[in-house]
Amino acid sequence: MIKKSAFFLVLLISTSLFSQQTNFNKYQYIIVPDKFDFVNKTDQYQTSSVTKFLLKKKGFKVFLSNEQLPEVLSNNKCLALFASVIDNSNMFTIKNSITIKDCYGKTLLTSAVGKSKEKVYDKGYQEAIRNAFESMSDFKYSYNSSVETFKKEEVTVNEISKKEIIPVVKEKKVDLISEVKTELNKEKTVAFKSVEFLYSQPKNNGFQLVNTKPEVVFVILKTNVKDVFIIKDKNGILYKVGENWVAEYYENNQLITIQYQIKF
């Protein structure tokens, strides 16, 4: 009985590892933040550079978040995984672990905690990250381009969205929005902040918009007007101008206007 239980346990673990392996093999890229939450400066103590270097050893194409990305990846961040370092250090020991997530924020892999007693932060953090990476020695990776990617999944979602029935709206309402958007296109005087890339995740009655970290920036709700959404929990709207999207909302009694590129 014990032998049978042990056999099924080994079989279950093997199956789990195989599924995980297949999951990783469809990804070619990993994006690493150029600054982790636990440091004050970009790549402080070379934490980001060391993480990038180690993950490249696995065979991934790795980019820091402040580096220029290949065009295919810039257009679709879901083709990449997102690696980060979690810090649980105390005054005596530096403790780091490495996590890998997909573009929806789902954790796919977490390393063991790497530790270091080094008093010099540069050496200590690098040693702890390396030790965390060493615990991932059983994780094998080999990119397989024939595995279905998120690009195909996104097309399916878009096709479904196109089939949704859009209710007929009153002519006055549509004309008002059209006039506002036309004026914006003509004058081009909106004070935009830097353009940021967001990608959408379908939710009930709308979408949540996620950045490359990844973290949720907005939750938007559908309206009866094409290319116009209500920004949930904010006094504002999101609408399309040309190829980009504009978010307008009030914060501390000031009108905030930000332009985004959004992948639906």
C-alpha positions in Angstrom: 0.0 0.0 0.0 2.8 2.4 0.9 4.7 1.5 -2.3 1.5 2.3 -4.3 1.1 5.6 -2.5 4.7 6.6 -3.1 4.3 5.7 -6.8 1.3 7.9 -7.3 3.0 10.7 -5.4 6.0 10.6 -7.7 3.6 10.4 -10.7 1.7 13.5 -9.5 4.9 15.5 -9.0 6.2 14.5 -12.4 2.9 15.5 -14.0 3.0 18.8 -12.2 6.5 19.6 -13.3 5.8 18.6 -16.9 2.8 20.9 -17.0 4.8 23.7 -15.6 7.6 23.1 -18.1 5.2 23.2 -21.0 3.8 26.4 -19.7 7.2 28.1 -19.6 8.4 26.8 -22.9 5.9 29.0 -24.8 7.6 32.2 -23.5 10.7 33.6 -25.2 11.1 36.8 -23.1 11.3 37.9 -19.5 11.1 41.5 -18.3 12.9 42.5 -15.1 12.2 45.8 -13.3 15.1 48.2 -13.5 14.3 49.1 -9.9 12.9 46.7 -7.2 10.6 48.0 -4.5 13.2 47.4 -1.7 15.9 49.7 -3.2 15.9 53.5 -3.6 17.7 53.8 -6.9 17.6 52.2 -10.4 19.6 48.9 -10.3 20.9 49.7 -6.8 23.4 47.1 -5.6 23.1 45.7 -9.2 20.1 43.8 -8.1 18.3 44.1 -11.4 21.4 43.4 -13.5 22.3 40.3 -11.5 18.7 39.0 -11.9 18.8 39.6 -15.6 22.2 37.9 -16.0 21.0 34.8 -14.1 17.8 34.4 -16.0 19.6 34.7 -19.3 21.6 31.6 -18.2 18.3 29.7 -18.3 18.0 30.6 -22.0 15.4 33.4 -21.9 15.8 36.7 -23.7 15.8 39.1 -20.8 15.2 42.8 -20.8 15.2 45.4 -18.0 12.0 47.4 -18.0 13.9 50.6 -19.0 15.5 49.0 -22.0 14.2 49.1 -25.6 12.1 46.1 -26.3 11.6 44.2 -29.6 8.7 45.6 -31.6 6.7 42.4 -31.2 7.1 42.5 -27.5 6.3 46.2 -27.3 3.0 45.5 -29.1 2.1 42.6 -26.8 3.5 42.4 -23.3 1.7 39.1 -22.8 4.4 37.4 -24.8 6.7 37.9 -21.9 7.1 36.7 -18.3 7.8 39.2 -15.5 10.5 38.4 -12.9 10.9 40.2 -9.6 12.9 39.8 -6.4 11.1 39.8 -3.1 13.0 41.1 0.0 12.4 39.7 3.5 15.7 40.8 5.0 16.2 41.7 8.7 19.1 43.5 10.4 21.2 40.4 10.5 20.5 38.5 7.3 19.6 39.5 3.7 16.8 37.2 2.4 15.7 37.3 -1.2 13.5 35.1 -3.4 12.8 35.3 -7.1 9.2 35.2 -8.4 8.1 34.8 -12.0 4.6 35.9 -13.1 2.6 36.1 -16.3 1.1 39.3 -17.7 -2.0 38.8 -15.7 -0.1 38.8 -12.4 -0.5 35.1 -11.8 2.6 33.6 -10.0 4.0 30.8 -12.0 7.2 30.1 -10.0 8.7 31.2 -6.7 12.3 30.2 -5.8 13.5 29.2 -2.3 14.7 32.0 -0.1 18.4 32.9 -0.8 20.3 34.2 2.3 23.5 36.1 2.9 25.2 37.3 6.1 27.4 39.8 4.1 27.4 43.2 5.8 28.3 45.0 2.5 25.0 45.5 0.7 26.3 45.1 -2.8 27.8 41.7 -2.1 25.0 40.6 0.2 22.1 41.3 -2.1 23.9 39.7 -5.1 24.8 36.6 -3.0 21.2 36.2 -1.7 19.8 36.5 -5.3 22.3 34.0 -6.6 21.4 31.6 -3.8 17.7 32.0 -4.6 18.5 31.3 -8.2 20.4 28.2 -7.4 17.3 26.7 -5.8 15.7 26.8 -9.3 18.3 24.3 -10.7 15.5 21.7 -11.3 13.7 24.2 -13.5 14.6 23.4 -17.1 13.6 25.7 -20.0 13.7 25.4 -23.8 11.7 27.8 -25.9 9.3 26.1 -28.2 7.8 28.5 -30.8 5.2 25.9 -31.9 3.4 26.2 -28.5 0.3 28.4 -28.7 1.0 31.9 -27.4 -1.1 34.6 -25.9 -1.1 36.4 -29.3 -3.5 33.8 -30.6 -5.6 34.0 -27.5 -5.9 37.8 -27.8 -7.2 37.5 -31.3 -9.9 35.1 -30.1 -10.9 37.6 -27.4 -11.1 40.4 -29.9 -13.2 38.3 -32.3 -15.7 37.6 -29.5 -15.8 41.3 -28.6 -16.6 42.2 -32.2 -19.6 40.0 -32.0 -21.1 41.7 -29.0 -24.4 43.5 -29.7 -24.0 47.3 -29.1 -27.4 48.9 -28.1 -28.7 51.7 -30.2 -28.1 55.1 -28.5 -29.8 58.5 -28.8 -28.3 60.6 -31.6 -27.7 63.6 -29.3 -25.5 61.6 -27.0 -23.3 60.3 -29.8 -23.0 63.7 -31.4 -21.8 65.3 -28.2 -19.0 62.8 -27.8 -18.1 63.1 -31.5 -17.8 66.8 -31.2 -15.5 66.6 -28.2 -13.2 64.1 -29.9 -13.2 66.0 -33.2 -12.2 69.2 -31.4 -9.4 67.4 -29.6 -8.1 66.0 -32.9 -8.2 69.4 -34.6 -6.6 71.4 -31.8 -4.2 68.8 -30.4 -3.8 71.0 -27.3 -4.4 68.5 -24.6 -1.6 68.5 -22.0 -0.7 64.8 -22.0 1.8 63.2 -19.7 4.1 60.5 -21.0 2.4 57.8 -23.0 2.3 54.5 -21.1 1.4 51.1 -22.5 -1.5 49.2 -20.9 -3.1 45.9 -21.7 -6.7 44.9 -21.0 -8.2 42.0 -19.1 -12.0 41.4 -19.5 -14.2 41.8 -16.5 -17.9 42.0 -15.9 -19.3 45.1 -17.7 -15.8 46.2 -18.8 -12.1 45.7 -18.4 -9.2 46.1 -16.0 -6.2 47.9 -17.4 -2.8 46.6 -16.3 0.7 48.1 -16.8 4.0 46.2 -17.3 4.9 45.7 -13.6 2.1 44.2 -13.7 -0.4 46.2 -11.6 -4.0 47.4 -12.1 -4.1 51.0 -13.2 -7.8 51.4 -13.9 -11.0 49.4 -13.9 -13.2 50.7 -16.8 -16.9 50.2 -17.4 -18.7 50.0 -20.8 -21.1 52.7 -21.9 -23.6 52.8 -24.8 -21.1 55.0 -26.7 -18.4 53.4 -28.8 -14.8 53.9 -27.6 -16.0 55.6 -24.4 -15.7 54.0 -20.9 -16.4 55.2 -17.4 -13.4 54.9 -15.0 -14.6 53.1 -11.9 -14.0 54.8 -8.5 -12.8 58.0 -10.2 -14.7 61.0 -11.4 -13.7 60.6 -15.1 -13.9 58.8 -18.4 -11.7 57.0 -20.9 -12.1 57.7 -24.6 -10.2 57.2 -27.9 -8.4 59.9 -29.8 -6.7 58.7 -33.0 -4.7 55.6 -32.2 -4.4 56.3 -28.5 -6.7 56.5 -25.4 -7.2 59.5 -23.1 -8.1 59.2 -19.4 -9.6 62.3 -17.9 -10.5 62.4 -14.2 -10.4 64.6 -11.1 -7.8 64.2 -8.4 -7.6 66.6 -5.5 -9.9 68.9 -7.4 -7.6 69.1 -10.4 -8.4 67.7 -13.8 -5.8 65.0 -14.8 -5.5 64.1 -18.5 -3.2 61.2 -19.4 -2.7 59.5 -22.8 -2.2 55.8 -23.1 -1.6 53.1 -25.6 -4.0 50.2 -24.8 -4.0 46.7 -26.1 -7.6 45.3 -26.2 
